């Protein structure tokens, strides 16, 4: 279960914490912000996505989008390092 802190109308959700990445979601009013900071090839990469919170799955989209991007980037970085 993600950890959560609430600051007025702003809510933070920690999605994923690993040695090479920190991914979290923020909610500000009706907007969802999904963010991830990653260590890739010795450099910090920052990923960011946002959407409106609604009943059509915007929160789930933002979470899955960030996890999929993170996984694809780390897989590509690993295969590049092995060459």
Secondary structure, DSSP 8 states (H G I E B T S, - for coil): ---EEEETTEEEEEEEEETTEEEEEEEETTEEEEEEEEEETTEEEEEEEEEE--TTSHHHHHHHHHHHHHHHHHHHHHHHHH-
